[in-house]
Amino acid sequence: MKETSAWSINGFLGLLLFVIGAGVGVLLLTQEYFAFGVILIVIGIIFVSNITAVQPNEASVINFFGSYKGTIRTSGLWLIIPFSTRKKISLRVRNFNSVKLKVNDIEGNPIEIAAVVVFKVVDTYKALFDVDSYEKFVEIQSETALRHVASKYPYDRFDGEGYSLRGNADEVAAELSLELQHRLSVAGVEVIESRLTHLAYSTEIASAMLQRQQASAILSARQTIVDGAVGMVQMAIARLEAEGLHLDEERKAAMINNLLVAIVSDRSASPVINTGSLY
């Protein structure tokens, strides 16, 4: 069963009927028509007791002796079915901030992760009657979905291939939103957005992983430097030959060695002036 619209009329009409019924009833009581006067007063009280006010971005769920009769979403003053009960539920957009969860990524590394979930109620019937407490349901299912998504990816990809939690935050957040929507649809909740708010290695392996990241960064930087150095040496030799300066293989080897040492070294090169022959 899904949400339906409840029967309702303008609440100010109910107030008018109450005033008329109470006024006529009091007039009949003064003229000793006690039975008719009491009946009119009771009818007026019934009318006024079934007036409900609905605030903007709020819904009122109407139950009649345990039977769901619909939901009023339009703000204002409304007269509803007599002897019915109503329960208010907020339709505003809300945030849920998860606690920091300690989970293992796909490689078995313990990590700390947290997320924020932006949601709102779109089906009041499901939110109130299909789950026990939809707010608690959102909390538990959000943490469950976050654990499931976090266990599908590594914290980081050192080879640069595939998704990772740190390198693909937008893609991971989109998958988390889809996972949450699938889980929370039973509670009549729409997930607007979800984002990771905290991501870090667990304290027991943080130091070791930091060293690994530093080593990977140094290796990547060295590879870039070597690639650039080889290109510069090739350009230098090609330009010298283009200008008519031809070097034999031994001189080329010496020149390549000197240029590579000067470029690749992490310290400033100390030039040595050769005043004699190379041979």
VEXMIKOL-519790 format. One line per 10 residues: their letters; for each residue x, y, z of C-alpha. Coordinates in steps of 0.02 Angstrom, whole numbers. Each point is the difference from the previous one (the first is absolute). Example, Ala and Ser with C-alpha at 12.3 -4.5 7.8 and 13.67 -1.06 7.14 Angstrom:
2
as	615 -225 390 | 69 172 -33
This chain:
279
mketsawsin	0 0 0 | 58 175 -39 | -42 175 58 | -171 68 -50 | -87 168 26 | -116 13 149 | -174 75 -3 | 1 177 69 | -89 166 -17 | 44 176 51
gflglllfvi	24 11 188 | -77 171 13 | -164 -78 -56 | 13 -116 151 | 26 150 113 | -154 82 -75 | -104 -156 28 | 62 -9 180 | -49 180 33 | -171 -25 -78
gagvgvlllt	-32 -164 89 | 59 63 169 | -98 163 -18 | -162 -85 -50 | 26 -132 134 | 21 130 137 | -154 92 -65 | -103 -162 8 | 62 -34 176 | -61 171 57
qeyfafgvil	-170 -41 -75 | -3 -167 93 | 26 -108 -156 | 135 -96 91 | 12 -153 -113 | 18 98 -163 | 117 125 81 | 117 -135 67 | 1 -89 -168 | 49 158 -95
ivigiifvsn	136 42 126 | 72 -177 -13 | -3 9 -190 | 92 167 7 | 132 -73 116 | 24 -146 -119 | 28 119 -144 | 127 106 93 | 93 -152 71 | 34 -66 -176
itavqpneas	86 157 -62 | 186 -22 -31 | 134 124 -52 | 133 -55 -125 | 162 99 -8 | 102 26 -161 | 107 -151 -45 | -99 -105 122 | -128 -139 -23 | -142 -62 109
vinffgsykg	-39 -187 -10 | -183 -40 37 | -54 -162 85 | -181 -48 32 | -15 -136 133 | 161 -83 -57 | -33 21 -187 | 110 113 -106 | -108 132 -85 | 131 105 -87
tirtsglwli	123 141 21 | -21 189 -5 | 152 86 -76 | -71 174 -36 | 37 126 136 | -144 89 84 | -148 -33 116 | -103 -155 -45 | -156 -89 62 | 26 -189 -8
ipfstrkkis	-103 -157 30 | -83 3 173 | 72 -112 137 | 161 -26 -99 | 177 18 63 | 142 89 -87 | 188 -13 10 | 116 135 -64 | 155 -43 -102 | 132 119 -67
lrvrnfnsvk	31 11 -188 | 153 112 18 | 172 -45 -66 | 108 -70 138 | 181 -51 27 | 67 -155 84 | 183 -1 51 | 65 -175 29 | 127 -38 134 | 178 -46 -48
lkvndiegnp	-6 -183 -50 | 150 -115 4 | -8 -119 -148 | 120 -99 -110 | 21 50 -181 | 9 -130 -139 | 186 -28 37 | -32 -32 184 | 71 165 62 | -95 73 149
ieiaavvvfk	-65 174 -38 | -110 131 82 | -145 68 -103 | -153 110 28 | -132 78 -112 | -143 125 0 | -168 -49 -76 | -127 130 -59 | -177 -71 -8 | -185 40 14
vvdtykalfd	-163 -96 20 | -98 -20 -162 | -128 -133 52 | -77 27 172 | -90 -168 2 | 161 -100 -22 | 94 111 122 | -127 -27 140 | -71 -173 -32 | 128 -102 -99
vdsyekfvei	144 24 123 | 2 17 188 | 96 165 7 | 53 73 -166 | 132 115 77 | 84 -146 89 | -20 -103 -159 | 92 135 -100 | 140 4 128 | 30 -188 3
qsetalrhva	-17 -27 -188 | 116 147 -38 | 138 -74 106 | -29 -172 -77 | 9 69 -178 | 157 99 42 | 86 -157 66 | -51 -97 -156 | 63 132 -123 | 162 29 97
skypydrfdg	42 -186 -5 | -11 -4 -191 | 145 118 -35 | 178 25 61 | 45 156 97 | 120 52 -137 | 64 -67 -167 | 189 12 -8 | 3 -66 -178 | -128 130 -57
egyslrgnad	-121 -129 -73 | -180 -21 58 | -104 93 129 | 56 40 177 | -85 80 149 | 123 145 6 | 24 29 -186 | -181 -19 -58 | -103 84 135 | -138 58 -120
evaaelslel	-23 -173 -77 | -3 -83 172 | -127 128 63 | -112 -33 -151 | 5 -187 31 | -37 29 184 | -153 104 -47 | -66 -139 -113 | 30 -130 135 | -90 107 129
qhrlsvagve	-148 35 -115 | -22 -186 -29 | 2 -34 186 | -107 148 57 | -137 -7 -132 | -96 -121 112 | -14 140 129 | -65 130 -124 | 162 100 9 | 87 85 -146
viesrlthla	189 19 8 | 48 170 -72 | 188 -11 23 | 134 -91 98 | 182 51 25 | 151 -69 91 | 46 115 145 | 146 -98 71 | 123 -123 -76 | 164 -55 78
ysteiasaml	104 -152 38 | -26 -73 172 | 126 57 129 | 90 -168 11 | 54 3 -183 | -1 187 -38 | 189 19 22 | 43 -148 -111 | -122 56 -136 | 71 177 5
qrqqasails	174 -70 -34 | -71 -102 -143 | -83 153 -76 | 161 100 16 | 101 -138 -82 | -126 -13 -142 | 5 189 -25 | 190 2 -4 | 4 -144 -124 | -126 86 -113
arqtivdgav	99 163 7 | 162 -90 -41 | -80 -85 -149 | -60 167 -67 | 173 76 23 | 85 -144 -90 | -123 8 -145 | 32 187 -17 | 188 -21 13 | 6 -130 -138
gmvqmaiarl	-102 113 -113 | 114 148 35 | 157 -102 -38 | -76 -62 -164 | -45 178 -49 | 176 62 42 | 87 -134 -104 | -121 24 -145 | 28 189 0 | 189 -18 5
eaeglhldee	-3 -119 -147 | -119 114 -93 | 124 142 18 | 141 -107 -72 | 85 -56 160 | 15 -189 -16 | 52 -98 154 | 67 -176 3 | -80 -132 110 | 121 25 145
rkaaminnll	-29 187 7 | -188 -25 -13 | 7 -121 146 | 102 123 105 | -119 142 -42 | -154 -104 39 | 76 -54 166 | 42 179 51 | -170 70 -49 | -97 -137 87
vaivsdrsas	101 19 160 | -25 189 -1 | -187 -9 -34 | -52 -152 103 | 105 37 154 | -95 78 145 | 151 109 40 | 80 139 -99 | 132 -65 -121 | 180 58 23
pvintgsly	72 32 -174 | 176 -62 -40 | 92 95 -139 | 101 -115 -111 | 146 95 -79 | 75 -151 -82 | -56 -131 -122 | -136 -125 31 | 117 -141 -51
